[in-house]
Structures are given as C-alpha cells and as structure tokens.
C-alpha cells in the first residue's frame, strides 16, 4: 500500500497555465501528428504568445476558431479544416483538443472525433480544457488517447516502456543507459512517430519519466495488466540512482550506482554550495514540483513549502517518502501563500508565469516553474542543467543587487493583519 503521506488541500483553484500549452512540446515530439484545438480567439492568442518564442518552423497545430454564429449550432462543422490539414501536412494522426468555451457549450467532442476519424487518419479526442486540466496534465490525456493504438505484447515479452515525452537526445540517453545495464527496451510512449508506438502487455514494465501522468499509468495497469515502476523520477543524482537501480531490479539485475551518484554530485558542487541552506518556496504550477523539491532538499536547501496542482498517493509515493516533514499543499490558495512568503522570506520562489514577474518586481527572487517543463533535465545528462536552472536565478539576483536590499515587505506588501488578503493586482 502507498504510504499515507500528509498533505493539505486548499481552495481547489489552479494557478497554472491552460492545458493547451502542452501542444508546444507534444507536436514536436510526435513528428507525424497534428494538434487541432477547437476554441476561441483567446485560445489562439494564448498559443501564439506563449509558444511563438519556441517556433522556428511551420508548426503542426492550429486553432479552429469558434465565432458567434457557432454558438447557435448543435455541433461545429470542422470537416473543412480536417481536409485542409490532411492536404497540407499529411499527418498520421490528428489530436482534437477541447477548450473552455466549447466545453461550456456542451460540444460532444468524442462523437465529433469519431465522425471525422478514418482508418487511414485517426482523429483522437483529447480533453484539455483549462477548466479541468493544468499546464502539463493534458499530456496525460494525449497518452490515454494513444494507448488503444499500442500493439498488445505477449506475456513473455518482458521489456521496459519509458512513459512521458522527452526530447530525442534525452530519449537516446535513456536507451543507451538501459542497454549499458542490460535492460531490454520496447520503446517510448509517446513515440516519435505514430507508427512506432511500443507493444505493451502483461510482461511490460512501465517506467514513468514525468510526474504528471498518473491517469495513463493507472489505465496501463488496468487495461494491459503491466507493471508500473515505483521509484523516484529521474531528476538529479539521487533520483537517477534510485530510478535505474529499481528498474534494473524489475529485470533481476542487481546494480549499485553509488559511485556514479557521488560523481554526479561532485560535478555540481558549485551549485549545491550555493543552494545549501537556502529557503525555497514552490508555488503550484507544472506538477513537477514534488521531484524538484526532493532534489533541492538533497542539495541541502530548506523547502519552506511545496505546492502542486495535484498529488497522487500511489504514483508519487516514493517522492512523498523523501519529502517527509516538508509542508505539502495540493491546489494551494495563492493569497495564503503570499502571507506565508511575507513571513518566511524565502531566498527563491518557484512560481508560474502569471505571478513570477510581479514577485520579481517587488524584489523577491523568483523564477518560472514553466521553464523546467521545456528543459532537458532528465537523467544523468540532465543533472547539471537541472542544478543550473535553479542557481542562475540566485546568481542573477546577486549580480543585479550585490549589496543586498531591504526586505521586500517594507515596500508596503506586508498585510496589516494576519487575516488580510493581498490582492494579486497589488503585486
């Protein structure tokens, strides 16, 4: 049974990016895919402004815009857009993503996708509305949609499938490390191409690489009767050692990676020396907060609070064990967090793109949690990048403010009474 780790749940609000943003890395990972969002001008504006800095070629995603005339129709007609996508991009699969407005309109997405789908070009419904899904959770929906297309592996086929999207260089590193340890690999979910989806069956070991995929992991366990690896996620030297030792054990291979872990820690000594003793506050954002906080704690930092949009006791059990004693909050109340930030004066705040810049503007050291979702921080090769992503905010602040400054709360941010709420617009 998973440990009964203690965490509190607050007001149920998500302070995070809309789930549509996962398109930014998924369309690049699944190279023969197209992502079609049924949404409004607001959705198009979000994607254009959020992902525009990342796009250097013609992207394989688009927004099918709902206009006022569409509000009176029972089902939007997007067959013309599907034909255009097929003609101009020739994808092997189209993902049809929901957004807030058509969800409120009660558009029947599954029926719409089924109507548009053909054996030659599947159109798969992916729930991704910001009403229900946060920044990274919609990847979980995409992988659930792909699962029926994974071949069924026979029980005697015992191999590992790595679960979660990582870039091609990281995927190659994991495949090479598995080969070095003698671990047979069936593939990755998602794969780089729709036709390369790995076979999954009762003998398959599913090794999650990302901490935001509990639903597809549960579906794999229930539908394919495969084994889900219970370990730390492969972030940092401690996470990599646990991940590979536990995965090898599933195949009857005994390895001791203590020396490799020690060598990895040695390589990032300059970063751990800076992080040691620092007070770090994680605000809710990407669902990567638990393993990131565990890594920082192993570096010697003090985790004042670790908040995250969702905690799954089974899927996150090993991370929760390592965070015993750390205040954990699911779906935190941001006004309460502001009061706690005022009290604890953390040295570094990991927040979302909505609140980071105002916090920095008031003199706090804060950085986007979103950045971790786009950086190659997995595995042994990602250890230095992971550490650098934390410390560069501290180093930048030291350069900009070498003599130090008065506490930010002397600038008028301190609540006048413990129960006062600091309106976000005042930040």
C-alpha positions in Angstrom: 0.0 0.0 0.0 1.2 3.5 -0.7 2.4 5.5 2.3 -0.2 7.7 4.0 1.8 10.9 3.4 0.3 14.0 4.8 -0.6 17.0 2.7 -3.4 19.5 2.8 -5.7 20.6 0.0 -6.9 24.2 -0.1 -9.4 26.0 -2.3 -9.4 23.8 -5.4 -8.2 26.6 -7.7 -5.5 26.0 -10.3 -2.9 28.8 -10.6 -1.3 27.4 -13.7 -1.2 27.6 -17.4 -4.0 26.1 -19.5 -3.6 22.5 -20.6 -3.4 23.6 -24.2 0.2 24.7 -23.8 1.4 21.1 -23.7 0.9 21.2 -27.5 4.2 23.2 -27.6 6.3 20.1 -26.8 4.0 17.3 -27.9 3.7 18.3 -31.6 7.5 18.4 -31.7 7.8 15.0 -30.1 5.2 13.2 -32.2 6.6 14.2 -35.6 3.8 13.0 -37.8 1.0 14.4 -35.7 -1.2 17.5 -35.9 -3.0 19.1 -33.0 -6.2 20.9 -33.7 -7.8 23.0 -30.9 -11.4 23.8 -31.0 -11.5 27.2 -29.2 -11.8 30.9 -29.3 -9.6 33.9 -30.2 -8.4 33.7 -26.6 -7.0 30.2 -27.2 -5.3 31.4 -30.4 -3.8 34.4 -28.6 -2.5 32.2 -25.7 -0.8 29.8 -28.0 0.6 32.4 -30.3 2.1 34.4 -27.5 3.2 31.5 -25.3 4.7 29.3 -28.0 5.7 31.9 -30.5 9.1 32.2 -29.0 9.7 28.5 -29.5 8.6 28.1 -33.1 11.3 28.3 -35.8 9.4 26.3 -38.5 5.9 25.8 -39.6 4.1 24.4 -36.6 1.7 21.4 -36.7 -1.0 22.8 -34.6 -3.8 25.2 -35.1 -7.0 26.6 -33.6 -10.4 26.1 -35.2 -12.0 29.4 -34.1 -15.5 29.4 -32.7 -17.4 32.5 -33.9 -20.6 33.9 -32.6 -22.6 32.1 -35.3 -21.2 28.8 -34.0 -22.9 29.3 -30.6 -26.3 28.5 -32.0 -25.3 25.3 -33.7 -25.5 21.9 -32.1 -22.2 20.7 -33.4 -19.5 22.7 -35.1 -18.5 21.6 -38.6 -14.7 21.3 -38.9 -14.6 18.8 -41.7 -13.1 21.5 -44.0 -10.2 22.1 -41.6 -9.5 18.4 -41.3 -9.4 18.2 -45.1 -7.0 21.1 -45.3 -4.8 19.7 -42.6 -4.6 16.4 -44.4 -3.8 18.1 -47.7 -1.1 20.5 -46.4 0.5 18.4 -43.6 -0.3 14.8 -44.3 -0.2 13.7 -40.7 -0.6 10.1 -39.5 -2.8 11.2 -36.6 -4.8 14.3 -35.6 -5.5 15.2 -32.0 -8.7 17.2 -31.4 -8.3 19.2 -28.2 -11.2 20.7 -26.2 -11.0 24.1 -24.6 -13.2 26.0 -22.2 -15.8 27.6 -24.4 -16.9 24.5 -26.3 -16.9 22.5 -23.1 -19.4 25.1 -21.6 -21.4 24.8 -24.9 -21.5 21.0 -24.3 -19.9 20.2 -27.6 -19.8 16.4 -27.9 -16.2 16.0 -28.7 -16.0 12.2 -28.7 -18.8 12.0 -31.2 -17.2 14.7 -33.3 -13.8 13.0 -33.4 -15.4 9.7 -34.2 -17.3 11.2 -37.1 -14.1 12.7 -38.5 -11.8 9.8 -37.9 -10.9 7.2 -40.6 -8.7 4.1 -40.5 -6.2 5.9 -42.7 -6.2 9.1 -40.5 -7.4 8.7 -36.9 -8.8 11.8 -35.2 -8.5 11.3 -31.4 -10.3 13.4 -28.8 -8.1 14.9 -26.1 -9.7 16.7 -23.2 -7.5 19.7 -22.4 -9.8 22.4 -21.2 -8.3 24.8 -18.8 -11.4 24.4 -16.6 -10.2 20.9 -15.7 -6.6 20.5 -16.8 -3.5 22.3 -15.9 -0.3 23.1 -17.8 1.1 19.5 -18.0 -2.0 17.3 -17.3 -3.2 17.3 -20.9 -0.2 15.2 -21.9 -1.8 12.5 -19.8 -4.9 12.9 -21.9 -2.9 12.6 -25.2 -1.2 9.4 -24.0 -4.5 7.9 -22.9 -5.8 8.6 -26.5 -2.8 6.8 -27.9 -3.0 3.7 -25.7 -5.5 1.8 -27.9 -3.1 2.0 -30.8 -0.2 0.4 -28.9 0.2 -3.2 -30.0 -0.6 -5.9 -27.4 2.6 -7.6 -26.3 2.6 -11.3 -25.2 3.1 -12.0 -21.5 6.6 -13.5 -22.2 7.8 -10.2 -23.8 9.4 -8.6 -20.7 10.7 -5.2 -21.7 10.6 -1.6 -20.5 8.5 1.2 -21.9 9.5 4.7 -20.8 6.4 6.8 -20.2 6.4 10.5 -20.9 7.6 12.9 -23.6 11.3 13.8 -23.6 13.3 15.2 -26.5 15.2 12.9 -28.8 18.6 13.5 -27.2 17.2 12.6 -23.7 15.4 9.5 -25.2 18.7 8.3 -26.7 20.5 8.8 -23.4 17.9 6.6 -21.7 18.0 3.9 -24.4 21.8 3.8 -24.1 21.8 3.7 -20.3 19.3 0.8 -20.4 21.5 -1.1 -22.9 24.5 -0.5 -20.7 22.7 -2.1 -17.7 21.3 -4.9 -19.8 17.7 -3.7 -19.6 15.7 -4.6 -22.8 13.7 -1.6 -24.2 10.4 -1.8 -26.1 10.2 1.9 -26.7 8.8 5.2 -25.5 5.2 6.4 -25.0 4.8 8.8 -26.8 7.0 7.6 -29.7 8.5 9.9 -32.3 6.0 8.6 -34.9 2.5 7.2 -34.6 3.6 4.0 -36.3 6.3 3.4 -33.7 4.1 3.0 -30.6 5.6 0.3 -28.4 3.9 -3.0 -27.7 2.5 -3.2 -24.2 1.3 -6.3 -22.3 1.4 -8.2 -19.0 5.2 -8.5 -19.2 5.9 -4.8 -19.8 7.5 -2.7 -17.2 6.3 0.9 -17.5 8.9 3.4 -16.3 7.5 6.9 -15.8 9.8 9.7 -16.7 7.3 12.5 -15.9 5.4 13.1 -12.7 2.2 14.3 -14.3 1.0 11.0 -15.8 -0.9 9.2 -13.1 -4.1 8.6 -15.1 -2.4 6.9 -18.1 -0.3 4.9 -15.7 -3.4 3.6 -14.0 -5.0 2.8 -17.3 -2.0 0.9 -18.5 -2.1 -1.1 -15.3 -5.8 -1.8 -15.6 -6.1 -2.4 -19.4 -2.8 -4.1 -20.2 -2.0 -5.6 -16.8 1.5 -4.3 -17.0 3.8 -3.3 -14.0 4.3 0.4 -13.2 7.7 1.0 -11.8 7.5 2.6 -8.3 10.6 4.7 -7.9 11.9 8.3 -7.8 11.6 10.2 -11.0 14.9 10.6 -12.8 15.7 14.1 -11.8 19.1 14.8 -10.1 21.8 12.3 -8.9 19.6 10.8 -6.2 16.6 10.4 -8.5 18.7 8.8 -11.3 20.3 6.3 -9.0 17.0 5.2 -7.5 15.3 5.1 -10.9 17.9 2.9 -12.6 18.6 0.6 -9.6 14.8 0.0 -9.2 14.3 -0.5 -12.9 17.2 -3.0 -13.1 15.8 -4.9 -10.1 12.5 -5.4 -12.1 14.6 -7.5 -14.5 16.5 -9.4 -11.8 19.6 -7.2 -12.4 21.4 -6.0 -9.3 23.4 -2.8 -9.7 25.0 -0.4 -7.3 25.2 3.1 -8.7 26.5 4.8 -5.5 29.8 5.8 -7.2 28.0 7.2 -10.2 25.7 9.2 -7.9 28.6 10.6 -6.0 30.4 11.6 -9.2 27.3 13.4 -10.4 27.0 15.3 -7.1 30.7 16.2 -7.4 30.1 17.7 -10.8 27.5 20.2 -9.4 29.4 21.1 -6.2 29.4 24.8 -7.1 25.6 24.7 -7.4 24.9 22.7 -4.3 27.2 25.0 -2.3 25.0 28.0 -3.4 21.7 26.1 -2.7 22.7 24.7 0.7 20.8 26.4 3.4 18.6 28.5 1.0 14.9 28.7 1.8 12.9 27.7 -1.3 9.1 28.1 -1.8 7.3 26.1 -4.5 4.1 27.7 -5.7 1.7 25.5 -7.7 2.4 25.3 -11.4 3.5 22.3 -13.5 3.0 19.2 -11.4 6.8 18.7 -11.4 7.2 20.3 -8.0 7.5 17.1 -5.9 10.6 15.7 -7.5 12.1 19.2 -8.0 11.7 19.9 -4.2 13.1 16.5 -3.4 16.2 17.3 -5.4 16.7 20.7 -3.8 16.3 19.1 -0.4 19.0 16.6 -1.2 21.2 19.6 -2.2 20.8 21.0 1.3 18.1 23.6 0.7 15.2 24.1 3.1 11.8 23.6 1.4 9.5 26.1 3.1 6.5 24.8 1.1 6.0 22.6 -1.8 2.7 23.2 -3.5 1.4 21.5 -6.6 -1.8 21.2 -8.6 -2.4 17.5 -7.8 -0.9 14.8 -5.7 -1.4 11.1 -6.4 -0.5 8.9 -3.3 0.3 5.9 -5.4 2.0 7.5 -8.4 4.1 9.9 -6.2 4.6 7.6 -3.3 8.4 7.4 -3.4 8.8 11.2 -3.8 6.4 11.7 -0.9 8.6 9.5 1.3 11.6 11.7 0.6 9.6 14.8 1.4 8.6 13.8 4.8 8.4 16.8 7.1 8.1 19.3 4.2 4.8 21.2 4.1 2.9 19.8 1.1 -0.1 21.6 -0.4 -2.4 20.5 -3.2 -4.3 23.2 -5.1 -3.0 26.0 -2.8 -4.6 29.3 -2.1 -2.3 32.0 -3.5 -3.4 34.7 -1.1 -2.4 32.5 1.8 0.9 31.7 0.1 1.6 35.5 -0.2 1.2 35.8 3.6 3.5 32.9 4.2 6.1 34.3 1.8 5.9 37.5 3.8 6.5 35.6 7.0 9.3 33.2 5.8 11.1 35.5 3.4 12.3 32.6 1.1 15.5 33.0 -0.9 13.9 31.6 -4.0 10.3 31.2 -5.2 9.4 28.8 -8.0 6.1 30.2 -9.3 4.1 30.4 -12.5 4.3 32.8 -15.4 1.4 34.8 -14.1 2.9 35.7 -10.7 6.6 35.4 -11.1 7.3 38.8 -12.8 5.2 40.7 -10.2 7.1 39.0 -7.4 10.4 39.8 -9.0 9.3 43.4 -9.5 8.9 43.7 -5.7 12.4 42.5 -5.0 11.9 38.8 -4.5 14.0 36.2 -6.2 11.5 34.1 -8.3 11.6 32.1 -11.5 9.1 30.4 -13.8 8.4 26.8 -12.9 7.3 26.5 -16.6 10.9 26.5 -17.6 11.5 23.1 -16.1 9.0 21.5 -18.5 10.9 22.7 -21.5 14.5 21.9 -20.3 16.4 18.6 -20.8 16.7 18.0 -17.0 16.1 14.2 -17.0 18.7 11.5 -16.4 22.4 11.7 -15.7 23.0 14.0 -18.7 20.5 16.5 -17.3 21.9 16.8 -13.8 24.0 19.9 -14.5 21.2 21.6 -16.4 18.7 20.9 -13.6 21.0 22.4 -11.0 21.9 25.4 -13.2 18.2 26.2 -13.8 17.8 26.8 -10.1 21.0 28.6 -9.3 21.0 31.0 -12.3 18.1 33.0 -10.7 20.1 33.3 -7.4 23.3 34.3 -9.3 21.4 36.8 -11.5 19.9 38.4 -8.4 23.3 38.6 -6.7 24.7 40.5 -9.8 21.8 42.9 -10.0 21.7 43.5 -6.2 25.3 42.9 -5.0 24.9 44.9 -1.7 21.5 43.4 -0.8 18.3 45.4 -0.2 15.8 46.0 2.4 13.2 43.2 2.8 10.5 43.4 0.1 7.8 43.6 2.7 8.9 47.0 3.8 7.7 48.3 0.5 4.1 48.1 1.5 3.3 44.4 0.8 3.1 43.2 4.4 -0.5 42.6 5.3 -1.7 44.9 8.1 -3.2 42.0 9.9 -2.8 38.2 9.7 -6.2 37.7 8.0 -5.7 40.4 5.4 -5.6 39.3 1.8 -3.1 40.8 -0.7 -4.9 41.3 -4.0 -2.9 39.9 -6.9 -3.2 43.2 -8.8 -1.3 44.9 -6.0 1.7 42.8 -6.7 
